[in-house]
Amino acid sequence: MSDRSRRSGMREVARAAGVSVSTVANVLSRPSIVAPETRRRVEEAINRVGYVPHGPARQLRGVPSPIVGSVTLDLANPFYAEVNRGIEDRLAAEGCLLLACSTDLREDKETRLLKLLQAQAVRGVIISPIEVDPTRLLTLSRQGTPVVLIDHPRGDLDLCAVTVDDVLGGQLAGEHLLALGHRRIAYLGDTVDPAPVAGRREGLRQAIIAAGLDPADALLDLRLRMRPPSLVDAAAAAAREILSASPEVTAVVCLNDTAALGLLDGLETEGVRVPQDLSIVGYDDLSFARRLTPPLTTVRQPPYSVGKAAAELLLAESAPDHDHREIRFQPELVVRASTAPPR
């Protein structure tokens, strides 16, 4: 679309809506500053006229792209699905589109996705990084693609971040099991150690130390062996390893609810009763957690709110006075029927 035809199209929309061309431009690039009724008239006129804004031309004129990339660890994980819902709902209010991608915990795939999104000149990237030290994301930001971290503290990086206090979450799970009398607890982690998984393990370790126990004796640190394709299958396969541990494990804290679901399935296959023989704690409090048999004790975090907050921070990146900051949510323990005192 030539610049002349673009201006012609916008004038036609403006005439149909009874507004100025600049108002049409604002609806296309900054809809939040336009009164709702005016915005509605312009959007209806755009549909009647059949005008289609030309994305690359808008970017050449300095108008931000309406596309935002979301790069998370695993789109199949319901937690990240809910995070992306929060991102999408907030972006939609600003006329933006979410492009959601998954790294599958592969650094090479993460690198490839970031290059592709940068080449498309997206408005920005919201990412749950694989590395504990995601310094290279700062380079992406300095090259003109704003970055917001989720599930990872900003530390010394000049980036925005939205996190949940995963160390506290691990502590809550550990304190609950220790109060029930458990003295040999397994932590079922992932094949790699992204920040949230590492934080939950560390919180559990701190709870064990605070109880006067030696983590070398009281904590069994396990990692899933098959990942991807299925987190549920990988966790189910871990059941036999947990049961063969010596000394005997009486409780397991899982990296998330999806892993807990798989572990419950694997334990049932092995004829192990939960919580009579083994207590299980999940993490996330996904919608299915309370519907499991038995209902899952878990640590609740707010994925929708995390996504919405991340989108807010990314949209604010275009403001000249924007300061990078971190928003941190607090987890809470939800006690259900999958935990009980050890035999």
VEXSE-47025 format. One record per residue: x, y, z negated of N, C-alpha, C, O in turn; residue in one letter. Coordinates in steps of 0.1 Angstrom, whole numbers, padded with zeros to 4 digits, always signed. Example, Ala and Ser with C-alpha at 12.3 -4.5 7.8 and 13.67 -1.06 7.14 Angstrom:
BEGIN
+0132-0057-0078+0123-0045-0078+0132-0033-0078+0142-0033-0085a/+0128-0022-0071+0137-0011-0071+0129+0000-0079+0134+0011-0080s/
END
This chain:
BEGIN
+0009-0012+0000+0000+0000+0000+0009+0012+0000+0017+0014-0009m/+0007+0021+0010+0015+0033+0010+0011+0043+0000-0001+0042-0006s/+0020+0053-0004+0016+0063-0014+0004+0071-0010-0004+0075-0018d/+0003+0073+0004-0008+0081+0009-0022+0074+0007-0031+0079+0003r/-0022+0061+0010-0034+0053+0009-0037+0051-0006-0049+0050-0010s/-0027+0050-0014-0030+0049-0029-0037+0062-0034-0047+0061-0041r/-0031+0074-0030-0038+0086-0034-0052+0087-0029-0061+0092-0036r/-0054+0083-0016-0067+0083-0010-0077+0074-0018-0088+0078-0021s/-0072+0062-0022-0080+0053-0030-0084+0059-0043-0095+0057-0048g/-0074+0065-0050-0077+0071-0063-0087+0082-0062-0095+0084-0071m/-0086+0090-0051-0095+0101-0049-0109+0096-0047-0119+0102-0052r/-0110+0085-0040-0123+0079-0037-0129+0074-0051-0141+0076-0053e/-0121+0068-0059-0126+0063-0072-0130+0075-0081-0140+0075-0087v/-0122+0086-0080-0125+0098-0088-0138+0104-0084-0147+0108-0092a/-0141+0105-0071-0154+0110-0066-0165+0101-0070-0176+0106-0075r/-0163+0088-0069-0174+0079-0073-0177+0080-0088-0189+0078-0092a/-0167+0082-0096-0169+0083-0111-0172+0097-0116-0176+0098-0127a/-0170+0107-0107-0173+0121-0112-0162+0126-0121-0165+0133-0130g/-0149+0121-0119-0138+0126-0128-0127+0130-0119-0128+0130-0107v/-0116+0135-0125-0104+0139-0118-0095+0127-0115-0097+0116-0121s/-0086+0129-0105-0077+0119-0102-0068+0115-0113-0064+0104-0115v/-0064+0125-0121-0056+0123-0133-0063+0114-0143-0056+0106-0150s/-0076+0115-0144-0083+0107-0153-0083+0092-0148-0082+0083-0156t/-0084+0090-0135-0083+0077-0130-0070+0071-0133-0068+0060-0136v/-0059+0079-0131-0045+0075-0133-0044+0071-0148-0037+0061-0151a/-0050+0078-0157-0049+0075-0171-0056+0062-0174-0051+0054-0182n/-0067+0059-0168-0075+0047-0170-0066+0035-0166-0066+0024-0172v/-0059+0037-0155-0050+0026-0150-0038+0024-0158-0033+0013-0159l/-0032+0035-0164-0019+0033-0171-0020+0035-0186-0012+0028-0193s/-0029+0043-0191-0030+0045-0205-0045+0046-0209-0050+0056-0214r/-0052+0035-0208-0067+0035-0210-0071+0039-0224-0082+0044-0226p/-0062+0037-0234-0066+0040-0248-0068+0055-0250-0075+0059-0260s/-0063+0064-0242-0064+0078-0244-0077+0084-0237-0080+0095-0238i/-0084+0075-0230-0096+0079-0223-0108+0075-0231-0109+0064-0236v/-0118+0084-0231-0130+0082-0239-0137+0069-0233-0137+0067-0221a/-0142+0060-0242-0148+0048-0237-0158+0049-0226-0158+0041-0217p/-0167+0059-0227-0178+0061-0217-0171+0065-0204-0175+0060-0193e/-0162+0074-0204-0155+0078-0192-0147+0066-0186-0147+0064-0174t/-0141+0058-0194-0133+0047-0190-0143+0037-0183-0139+0031-0172r/-0154+0035-0189-0164+0026-0183-0168+0030-0169-0169+0022-0160r/-0171+0043-0167-0175+0049-0154-0164+0047-0144-0167+0043-0132r/-0152+0049-0148-0140+0048-0139-0139+0033-0135-0137+0030-0123v/-0140+0024-0144-0138+0010-0141-0149+0005-0132-0147-0003-0123e/-0161+0010-0134-0172+0006-0125-0170+0011-0111-0173+0005-0101e/-0165+0024-0110-0162+0030-0097-0151+0022-0090-0151+0020-0078a/-0141+0018-0098-0130+0010-0092-0135-0003-0085-0131-0007-0074i/-0145-0009-0093-0151-0022-0087-0159-0019-0075-0159-0027-0065n/-0167-0008-0075-0176-0005-0064-0167-0001-0052-0170-0006-0040r/-0157+0007-0054-0149+0011-0042-0140+0000-0037-0136-0001-0026v/-0136-0010-0046-0127-0020-0043-0113-0016-0043-0104-0022-0036g/-0110-0006-0051-0096-0001-0052-0087-0011-0060-0092-0015-0071y/-0075-0015-0055-0066-0023-0062-0053-0016-0065-0046-0013-0055v/-0050-0013-0077-0037-0006-0080-0025-0014-0075-0026-0026-0077p/-0015-0008-0070-0003-0015-0065+0007-0015-0076+0013-0005-0079h/+0010-0027-0082+0019-0028-0094+0033-0022-0091+0037-0013-0099g/+0040-0027-0081+0054-0022-0079+0054-0007-0077+0063+0000-0082p/+0044-0002-0070+0044+0013-0067+0042+0021-0080+0048+0031-0082a/+0034+0015-0089+0031+0022-0102+0044+0022-0110+0047+0032-0116r/+0052+0011-0109+0065+0011-0117+0075+0021-0111+0082+0027-0119q/+0075+0022-0098+0085+0032-0092+0081+0046-0097+0090+0054-0097l/+0069+0049-0100+0065+0062-0104+0066+0064-0119+0063+0074-0125r/+0072+0053-0126+0075+0055-0140+0063+0050-0149+0064+0051-0161g/+0053+0044-0143+0042+0039-0150+0045+0025-0155+0049+0016-0146v/+0044+0021-0168+0049+0008-0173+0041-0003-0166+0029-0001-0163p/+0047-0014-0164+0040-0026-0159+0029-0030-0169+0031-0029-0181s/+0018-0035-0163+0007-0040-0172+0010-0054-0177+0002-0060-0185p/+0021-0061-0173+0023-0075-0176+0033-0075-0188+0044-0069-0188i/+0030-0084-0198+0039-0086-0209+0041-0101-0210+0032-0109-0208v/+0054-0105-0212+0058-0119-0213+0058-0123-0227+0063-0116-0236g/+0053-0135-0230+0054-0142-0243+0062-0154-0241+0058-0163-0233s/+0072-0156-0249+0081-0168-0248+0081-0174-0261+0088-0169-0271v/+0074-0185-0263+0074-0192-0276+0080-0206-0274+0083-0211-0263t/+0082-0213-0286+0089-0226-0286+0081-0237-0279+0086-0246-0273l/+0067-0236-0281+0059-0248-0276+0045-0244-0274+0038-0242-0284d/+0041-0242-0262+0027-0238-0259+0017-0248-0264+0005-0245-0266l/+0021-0261-0264+0012-0271-0269+0009-0271-0284-0001-0277-0288a/+0017-0264-0291+0015-0262-0305+0003-0253-0308+0004-0241-0303n/-0007-0257-0315-0019-0248-0317-0015-0235-0324-0022-0225-0323p/-0004-0235-0332+0000-0223-0339+0003-0212-0328-0001-0201-0330f/+0011-0216-0318+0015-0206-0308+0003-0202-0299+0003-0191-0294y/-0006-0211-0297-0018-0208-0290-0026-0197-0297-0031-0188-0290a/-0026-0197-0310-0033-0187-0318-0025-0174-0318-0031-0163-0318e/-0012-0175-0319-0003-0163-0317-0006-0156-0304-0008-0144-0304v/-0006-0164-0293-0008-0158-0280-0022-0152-0279-0024-0142-0272n/-0032-0158-0286-0046-0152-0286-0045-0138-0292-0052-0129-0287r/-0038-0137-0303-0037-0124-0310-0030-0113-0301-0034-0102-0300g/-0019-0118-0294-0012-0109-0284-0022-0105-0273-0023-0093-0270i/-0028-0115-0267-0037-0112-0256-0048-0103-0259-0051-0094-0251e/-0055-0105-0270-0066-0096-0274-0061-0082-0275-0068-0072-0271d/-0050-0079-0282-0045-0066-0283-0041-0059-0270-0044-0048-0268r/-0034-0067-0262-0030-0062-0249-0042-0059-0240-0041-0049-0232l/-0052-0067-0240-0064-0065-0232-0070-0051-0234-0076-0045-0225a/-0070-0047-0247-0075-0034-0250-0068-0022-0244-0073-0011-0242a/-0056-0025-0239-0047-0015-0233-0046-0018-0218-0038-0011-0211e/-0054-0027-0212-0054-0030-0198-0042-0038-0194-0038-0037-0182g/-0036-0045-0203-0024-0053-0200-0027-0068-0199-0037-0073-0204c/-0018-0075-0192-0020-0089-0190-0009-0097-0196+0003-0093-0196l/-0012-0108-0203-0002-0117-0209+0002-0128-0200-0006-0135-0195l/+0015-0130-0199+0021-0141-0192+0028-0150-0202+0039-0146-0207l/+0022-0161-0206+0027-0170-0217+0036-0181-0211+0032-0188-0202a/+0048-0182-0218+0057-0193-0213+0062-0201-0226+0061-0196-0237c/+0067-0212-0223+0072-0221-0234+0087-0225-0231+0090-0229-0220s/+0095-0225-0241+0109-0229-0239+0111-0244-0242+0121-0250-0238t/+0102-0250-0248+0103-0265-0252+0116-0267-0260+0122-0278-0259d/+0120-0257-0268+0132-0258-0276+0145-0260-0268+0155-0266-0273l/+0145-0256-0255+0157-0257-0246+0163-0244-0243+0156-0235-0238r/+0175-0242-0247+0181-0229-0245+0183-0225-0231+0182-0214-0227e/+0186-0235-0222+0187-0232-0208+0174-0227-0202+0174-0219-0193d/+0163-0233-0207+0150-0229-0202+0146-0215-0207+0141-0206-0199k/+0150-0212-0219+0148-0199-0225+0155-0188-0217+0150-0178-0213e/+0168-0191-0213+0176-0182-0205+0170-0179-0192+0169-0168-0187t/+0165-0190-0185+0159-0189-0172+0146-0181-0173+0144-0172-0164r/+0138-0183-0183+0125-0176-0184+0128-0161-0186+0121-0152-0180l/+0137-0157-0194+0140-0143-0197+0145-0136-0184+0142-0125-0182l/+0153-0143-0177+0158-0137-0164+0147-0135-0154+0146-0125-0148k/+0138-0144-0154+0126-0143-0145+0117-0131-0149+0113-0124-0140l/+0115-0130-0162+0106-0119-0167+0113-0106-0165+0106-0096-0161l/+0126-0105-0167+0133-0093-0165+0133-0089-0150+0131-0077-0146q/+0134-0099-0141+0134-0096-0126+0120-0091-0122+0119-0084-0112a/+0110-0095-0129+0096-0090-0126+0093-0076-0132+0082-0071-0131q/+0103-0071-0139+0101-0057-0145+0089-0057-0154+0081-0047-0154a/+0087-0067-0163+0076-0067-0172+0077-0056-0182+0088-0050-0184v/+0066-0053-0188+0066-0042-0198+0074-0045-0210+0079-0036-0216r/+0075-0058-0213+0083-0062-0224+0082-0077-0227+0074-0083-0220g/+0089-0082-0236+0089-0096-0239+0087-0098-0254+0094-0092-0262v/+0077-0106-0258+0075-0110-0272+0080-0125-0273+0075-0133-0266i/+0090-0127-0281+0097-0140-0281+0099-0146-0295+0103-0139-0304i/+0097-0159-0296+0101-0167-0307+0114-0174-0303+0114-0185-0296s/+0126-0169-0306+0138-0174-0301+0143-0187-0307+0139-0190-0318p/+0150-0194-0299+0156-0207-0304+0168-0205-0313+0168-0211-0324i/+0177-0196-0309+0189-0194-0317+0187-0187-0330+0178-0179-0332e/+0195-0191-0340+0194-0184-0353+0199-0170-0351+0195-0161-0358v/+0209-0168-0342+0214-0154-0340+0211-0150-0325+0219-0153-0316d/+0199-0144-0323+0195-0140-0310+0201-0127-0305+0193-0119-0299p/+0214-0125-0307+0220-0112-0303+0218-0108-0289+0217-0097-0285t/+0218-0119-0280+0217-0116-0266+0204-0109-0262+0203-0103-0251r/+0194-0110-0271+0181-0104-0268+0183-0089-0269+0175-0081-0263l/+0192-0084-0277+0195-0070-0278+0200-0064-0265+0197-0053-0261l/+0208-0072-0258+0213-0068-0244+0201-0067-0235+0201-0057-0227t/+0192-0076-0235+0180-0075-0227+0172-0062-0230+0168-0055-0220l/+0171-0058-0242+0164-0046-0246+0171-0034-0241+0165-0024-0236s/+0185-0034-0242+0193-0022-0238+0193-0021-0223+0195-0010-0218r/+0190-0032-0216+0189-0031-0201+0175-0027-0196+0172-0026-0184q/+0166-0023-0206+0153-0017-0202+0141-0026-0204+0130-0022-0200g/+0143-0038-0209+0131-0047-0212+0129-0048-0227+0136-0055-0233t/+0119-0040-0232+0117-0041-0247+0115-0055-0252+0108-0063-0245p/+0120-0058-0264+0118-0071-0269+0113-0070-0284+0117-0062-0291v/+0103-0079-0287+0098-0080-0300+0100-0094-0305+0095-0103-0298v/+0106-0096-0316+0108-0110-0321+0096-0114-0329+0090-0106-0337l/+0092-0127-0328+0082-0133-0337+0089-0145-0343+0097-0152-0337i/+0085-0148-0355+0091-0160-0362+0106-0159-0364+0113-0169-0366d/+0111-0146-0364+0125-0145-0366+0128-0131-0372+0123-0121-0366h/+0135-0130-0383+0138-0116-0389+0147-0108-0379+0155-0114-0372p/+0146-0095-0380+0154-0087-0371+0168-0085-0376+0177-0083-0368r/+0170-0087-0389+0184-0086-0395+0190-0072-0391+0184-0062-0394g/+0202-0073-0385+0208-0060-0381+0205-0056-0367+0211-0046-0362d/+0197-0064-0360+0194-0061-0346+0185-0049-0345+0175-0048-0353l/+0187-0041-0335+0179-0029-0333+0167-0033-0324+0166-0029-0313d/+0159-0042-0330+0147-0047-0323+0135-0047-0334+0138-0047-0346l/+0123-0047-0329+0112-0050-0337+0110-0065-0340+0114-0073-0331c/+0103-0068-0351+0101-0082-0354+0088-0083-0362+0085-0074-0370a/+0082-0095-0361+0070-0098-0369+0074-0112-0375+0076-0122-0367v/+0074-0113-0388+0078-0126-0394+0068-0130-0405+0059-0122-0409t/+0069-0142-0409+0063-0147-0421+0074-0152-0430+0084-0157-0426v/+0072-0150-0443+0083-0153-0453+0083-0168-0454+0077-0174-0463d/+0091-0175-0445+0091-0189-0445+0099-0195-0457+0096-0206-0461d/+0109-0188-0462+0116-0193-0474+0106-0194-0485+0106-0204-0493v/+0097-0183-0487+0087-0184-0497+0077-0196-0495+0073-0203-0504l/+0074-0198-0482+0065-0209-0479+0071-0222-0483+0064-0231-0488g/+0084-0224-0480+0090-0237-0484+0091-0238-0499+0089-0249-0505g/+0093-0227-0506+0093-0227-0521+0079-0231-0526+0078-0239-0536q/+0068-0225-0521+0055-0229-0525+0052-0244-0524+0046-0250-0533l/+0056-0249-0512+0054-0264-0510+0062-0272-0521+0057-0281-0526a/+0075-0268-0523+0083-0275-0532+0078-0274-0546+0078-0284-0554g/+0075-0262-0550+0070-0260-0564+0057-0268-0567+0056-0274-0578e/+0048-0269-0557+0036-0277-0559+0040-0292-0561+0034-0298-0570h/+0048-0297-0553+0052-0311-0554+0060-0314-0567+0057-0324-0573l/+0069-0305-0570+0076-0307-0583+0067-0306-0595+0069-0314-0605l/+0057-0298-0595+0048-0297-0606+0039-0310-0607+0035-0313-0618a/+0037-0316-0596+0030-0329-0596+0039-0341-0602+0033-0351-0605l/+0052-0338-0602+0061-0349-0608+0070-0355-0597+0077-0364-0601g/+0070-0351-0585+0078-0356-0575+0093-0352-0577+0095-0341-0580h/+0102-0362-0576+0116-0359-0578+0125-0363-0566+0137-0362-0567r/+0119-0369-0556+0126-0373-0543+0117-0369-0532+0107-0376-0529r/+0120-0358-0525+0112-0352-0515+0119-0351-0502+0131-0348-0501i/+0113-0355-0491+0119-0354-0477+0113-0341-0471+0102-0337-0472a/+0122-0335-0463+0118-0324-0454+0119-0329-0440+0130-0333-0435y/+0108-0329-0433+0108-0334-0419+0109-0322-0410+0100-0315-0407l/+0122-0319-0404+0124-0308-0396+0124-0312-0381+0120-0323-0377g/+0129-0302-0373+0128-0304-0358+0142-0308-0353+0151-0309-0361d/+0142-0311-0340+0155-0316-0334+0165-0304-0334+0177-0307-0336t/+0161-0292-0333+0169-0280-0335+0164-0272-0346+0154-0275-0352v/+0171-0261-0350+0168-0254-0362+0165-0240-0359+0172-0231-0364d/+0153-0237-0353+0149-0223-0352+0147-0217-0366+0145-0224-0375p/+0147-0204-0366+0146-0197-0379+0135-0201-0389+0138-0203-0400a/+0123-0203-0384+0112-0207-0393+0114-0220-0399+0112-0222-0411p/+0119-0230-0391+0121-0243-0396+0133-0243-0407+0131-0249-0417v/+0143-0236-0404+0154-0235-0413+0150-0228-0426+0154-0232-0437a/+0142-0217-0425+0137-0210-0437+0129-0219-0446+0130-0218-0458g/+0120-0227-0440+0112-0236-0449+0120-0246-0456+0117-0249-0468r/+0130-0251-0449+0139-0261-0456+0147-0254-0467+0148-0260-0478r/+0151-0242-0465+0159-0235-0475+0150-0232-0487+0154-0232-0499e/+0137-0228-0485+0128-0225-0496+0126-0238-0504+0125-0237-0516g/+0124-0249-0498+0122-0262-0505+0135-0265-0513+0134-0269-0525l/+0147-0262-0508+0159-0265-0515+0160-0256-0527+0164-0260-0538r/+0156-0243-0526+0157-0234-0537+0147-0238-0548+0150-0236-0560q/+0135-0243-0544+0126-0248-0554+0132-0259-0562+0130-0260-0574a/+0138-0268-0555+0145-0280-0562+0156-0275-0572+0156-0281-0583i/+0164-0266-0567+0174-0261-0576+0168-0254-0588+0173-0256-0600i/+0158-0246-0586+0151-0239-0597+0145-0248-0607+0144-0245-0619a/+0142-0260-0603+0136-0270-0612+0147-0278-0619+0144-0287-0627a/+0160-0274-0617+0171-0281-0624+0176-0294-0618+0183-0302-0624g/+0172-0296-0605+0176-0308-0598+0187-0305-0588+0189-0294-0584l/+0194-0316-0584+0205-0315-0574+0199-0318-0561+0194-0329-0559d/+0199-0309-0551+0193-0312-0538+0200-0324-0531+0193-0331-0523p/+0212-0327-0535+0219-0339-0529+0212-0352-0533+0212-0361-0525a/+0205-0351-0544+0198-0363-0549+0183-0362-0546+0176-0372-0543d/+0177-0350-0547+0163-0348-0547+0157-0345-0534+0145-0346-0532a/+0166-0342-0524+0161-0337-0511+0167-0346-0500+0179-0347-0498l/+0158-0352-0492+0162-0360-0480+0159-0351-0468+0147-0348-0465l/+0169-0347-0460+0168-0338-0449+0167-0347-0436+0177-0352-0432d/+0156-0347-0430+0154-0355-0418+0150-0346-0406+0145-0335-0408l/+0154-0350-0394+0150-0343-0382+0143-0353-0372+0147-0364-0371r/+0134-0347-0365+0127-0355-0354+0137-0360-0344+0146-0352-0340l/+0135-0372-0339+0144-0377-0329+0139-0376-0315+0147-0377-0305r/+0126-0374-0312+0121-0373-0299+0114-0360-0297+0103-0357-0303m/+0120-0351-0290+0114-0337-0289+0119-0330-0277+0131-0328-0277r/+0111-0325-0267+0098-0330-0264+0098-0344-0259+0109-0350-0259p/+0087-0350-0255+0075-0344-0250+0064-0342-0261+0056-0333-0260p/+0064-0350-0272+0052-0350-0281+0057-0349-0295+0063-0358-0300s/+0054-0338-0301+0057-0336-0315+0049-0346-0324+0055-0351-0334l/+0037-0349-0321+0029-0358-0328+0035-0372-0328+0037-0379-0338v/+0039-0377-0316+0046-0390-0314+0059-0390-0322+0062-0400-0328d/+0067-0379-0321+0080-0379-0327+0078-0380-0343+0086-0387-0349a/+0068-0373-0348+0066-0374-0363+0061-0388-0367+0065-0393-0377a/+0052-0394-0359+0048-0407-0362+0059-0417-0362+0059-0426-0371a/+0069-0415-0353+0080-0424-0353+0089-0422-0365+0097-0431-0369a/+0088-0411-0371+0097-0408-0383+0092-0415-0395+0099-0416-0405a/+0080-0420-0395+0074-0426-0407+0082-0438-0412+0085-0439-0424a/+0087-0446-0403+0095-0458-0407+0108-0454-0413+0113-0460-0423r/+0114-0443-0408+0127-0438-0414+0125-0433-0428+0133-0435-0437e/+0114-0426-0430+0111-0421-0444+0108-0432-0453+0113-0432-0465i/+0101-0443-0449+0098-0454-0458+0110-0462-0461+0111-0469-0471l/+0120-0462-0452+0132-0470-0455+0143-0463-0463+0153-0468-0466s/+0140-0450-0466+0150-0442-0473+0152-0448-0487+0143-0453-0494a/+0165-0447-0492+0168-0451-0506+0176-0440-0512+0186-0436-0507s/+0172-0436-0525+0161-0440-0532+0148-0436-0526+0147-0428-0516p/+0137-0442-0531+0124-0440-0525+0119-0426-0525+0120-0419-0535e/+0114-0421-0513+0108-0408-0512+0093-0409-0516+0087-0419-0512v/+0089-0399-0524+0075-0400-0528+0066-0388-0522+0054-0388-0524t/+0073-0379-0515+0066-0368-0509+0073-0363-0497+0086-0363-0497a/+0066-0357-0487+0072-0352-0475+0067-0338-0472+0054-0336-0473v/+0075-0328-0470+0071-0315-0465+0074-0315-0450+0086-0317-0446v/+0064-0313-0442+0066-0313-0427+0068-0299-0422+0063-0289-0428c/+0076-0298-0411+0078-0284-0405+0066-0277-0401+0066-0265-0401l/+0055-0284-0398+0042-0278-0394+0031-0288-0395+0033-0300-0398n/+0019-0284-0393+0007-0292-0394+0007-0303-0383+0002-0314-0386d/+0012-0299-0371+0012-0309-0360+0021-0321-0364+0017-0332-0361t/+0032-0318-0370+0041-0329-0374+0034-0337-0385+0036-0349-0385a/+0027-0330-0394+0020-0338-0405+0010-0347-0399+0008-0358-0404a/+0003-0342-0389-0007-0351-0382-0001-0363-0377-0006-0374-0379l/+0011-0362-0370+0018-0374-0365+0023-0383-0376+0022-0395-0374g/+0028-0377-0386+0033-0385-0397+0022-0393-0404+0023-0405-0407l/+0010-0387-0406-0001-0394-0411-0005-0406-0403-0008-0417-0408l/-0005-0404-0390-0008-0415-0380+0003-0426-0382-0001-0438-0382d/+0015-0423-0382+0026-0433-0384+0025-0440-0397+0027-0452-0398g/+0022-0433-0408+0020-0439-0421+0008-0449-0421+0009-0460-0428l/-0002-0445-0415-0014-0454-0414-0010-0467-0407-0014-0478-0411e/-0003-0466-0396+0002-0478-0389+0010-0487-0398+0010-0499-0397t/+0018-0481-0407+0027-0488-0416+0020-0493-0428+0026-0500-0437e/+0007-0490-0429-0001-0495-0441+0001-0487-0454-0001-0492-0465g/+0006-0474-0452+0009-0466-0463-0003-0456-0466-0008-0450-0457v/-0007-0456-0479-0019-0447-0482-0014-0433-0486-0004-0432-0494r/-0021-0423-0482-0018-0409-0486-0030-0404-0493-0041-0404-0488v/-0029-0399-0505-0016-0396-0513-0012-0407-0523-0002-0405-0530p/-0019-0418-0523-0016-0428-0533-0001-0433-0533+0005-0434-0543q/+0004-0435-0521+0017-0440-0519+0027-0429-0516+0039-0430-0519d/+0023-0419-0509+0031-0408-0504+0023-0396-0502+0013-0396-0496l/+0028-0385-0508+0021-0372-0506+0027-0364-0494+0039-0365-0491s/+0018-0357-0487+0022-0350-0475+0018-0335-0476+0007-0332-0480i/+0027-0326-0472+0024-0312-0471+0027-0307-0457+0038-0310-0452v/+0018-0300-0451+0020-0294-0438+0024-0279-0439+0028-0275-0450g/+0024-0273-0428+0027-0258-0427+0019-0252-0416+0021-0257-0404y/+0012-0242-0418+0004-0234-0408-0010-0232-0412-0016-0221-0411d/-0017-0243-0417-0031-0244-0420-0039-0241-0407-0047-0232-0406d/-0036-0250-0397-0043-0249-0385-0058-0254-0387-0060-0260-0397l/-0066-0252-0377-0080-0255-0379-0083-0269-0382-0093-0273-0389s/-0075-0279-0377-0077-0293-0379-0073-0298-0393-0076-0309-0397f/-0065-0290-0400-0058-0295-0412-0069-0299-0423-0067-0309-0429a/-0079-0292-0424-0089-0295-0434-0098-0307-0430-0106-0313-0438r/-0097-0311-0417-0106-0322-0411-0098-0335-0411-0104-0345-0407r/-0086-0335-0414-0078-0347-0414-0083-0357-0425-0089-0352-0435l/-0079-0369-0425-0082-0379-0435-0068-0384-0441-0061-0391-0434t/-0065-0380-0453-0072-0370-0462-0070-0356-0457-0060-0353-0449p/-0078-0346-0461-0076-0332-0458-0062-0328-0462-0057-0332-0473p/-0055-0320-0454-0041-0317-0456-0038-0306-0465-0043-0294-0463l/-0030-0308-0475-0023-0297-0483-0013-0291-0474-0005-0298-0467t/-0013-0277-0473-0005-0271-0463-0002-0256-0468-0007-0252-0478t/+0007-0250-0461+0011-0236-0464+0005-0228-0453+0008-0230-0441v/-0004-0219-0456-0011-0211-0446-0003-0199-0442+0003-0192-0450r/-0003-0196-0429+0002-0184-0423-0008-0179-0413-0015-0187-0407q/-0007-0166-0409-0018-0160-0401-0013-0158-0386-0009-0147-0383p/-0014-0168-0378-0008-0167-0364-0015-0156-0356-0008-0149-0348p/-0028-0155-0357-0035-0144-0349-0030-0130-0353-0027-0122-0344y/-0028-0128-0366-0024-0115-0370-0009-0113-0366-0005-0101-0363s/-0001-0123-0366+0013-0122-0362+0013-0118-0347+0021-0108-0344v/+0005-0124-0339+0005-0120-0324+0000-0106-0322+0005-0099-0314g/-0011-0103-0329-0016-0089-0327-0006-0079-0332-0005-0068-0325k/+0000-0081-0343+0010-0071-0348+0022-0070-0338+0027-0059-0335a/+0026-0081-0332+0037-0081-0322+0033-0073-0310+0041-0065-0305a/+0021-0075-0305+0016-0067-0294+0016-0052-0297+0019-0044-0289a/+0012-0049-0309+0011-0035-0313+0026-0029-0313+0027-0017-0308e/+0035-0036-0318+0049-0031-0318+0054-0029-0304+0061-0020-0301l/+0051-0039-0295+0056-0038-0281+0049-0026-0274+0056-0019-0267l/+0037-0024-0276+0030-0012-0269+0036+0001-0274+0036+0011-0267l/+0040+0001-0287+0046+0013-0293+0060+0016-0288+0065+0027-0290a/+0066+0006-0281+0080+0008-0276+0081+0020-0266+0092+0026-0265e/+0070+0023-0259+0071+0034-0249+0071+0048-0256+0074+0058-0249s/+0067+0049-0268+0067+0062-0275+0081+0067-0277+0090+0059-0281a/+0084+0080-0274+0098+0085-0276+0103+0085-0290+0115+0084-0292p/+0094+0085-0300+0099+0085-0314+0097+0072-0320+0097+0071-0333d/+0097+0061-0312+0095+0048-0318+0107+0043-0326+0118+0044-0321h/+0105+0039-0338+0115+0033-0346+0113+0018-0347+0102+0013-0350d/+0124+0010-0345+0123-0004-0347+0121-0008-0361+0127-0002-0370h/+0112-0017-0364+0109-0021-0377+0104-0036-0378+0102-0042-0367r/+0103-0041-0389+0098-0055-0391+0086-0055-0400+0085-0049-0410e/+0076-0063-0395+0064-0065-0402+0064-0079-0408+0066-0089-0400i/+0063-0081-0421+0064-0094-0427+0051-0098-0434+0045-0090-0442r/+0046-0109-0430+0034-0115-0437+0038-0125-0448+0048-0131-0447f/+0029-0127-0457+0032-0136-0468+0023-0149-0467+0011-0148-0464q/+0030-0160-0468+0022-0173-0468+0015-0176-0481+0018-0170-0491p/+0006-0186-0481+0000-0190-0493-0003-0205-0492-0005-0211-0482e/-0002-0211-0504-0004-0226-0505-0019-0229-0505-0026-0223-0512l/-0023-0239-0497-0036-0244-0497-0036-0258-0502-0031-0267-0494v/-0041-0261-0513-0040-0275-0519-0053-0283-0515-0064-0278-0518v/-0051-0294-0509-0062-0303-0505-0058-0317-0510-0052-0318-0521r/-0063-0327-0504-0063-0341-0509-0051-0349-0505-0050-0361-0509a/-0041-0343-0497-0030-0352-0493-0018-0352-0502-0008-0358-0499s/-0020-0345-0514-0009-0345-0524-0015-0349-0537-0026-0346-0541t/-0007-0357-0545-0011-0362-0558+0002-0366-0566+0012-0366-0559a/+0001-0368-0579+0013-0372-0586+0018-0386-0580+0010-0394-0575p/+0031-0388-0581+0037-0401-0576+0032-0412-0584+0028-0411-0596p/+0033-0424-0578+0028-0436-0586+0037-0438-0599+0034-0448-0606r/
END
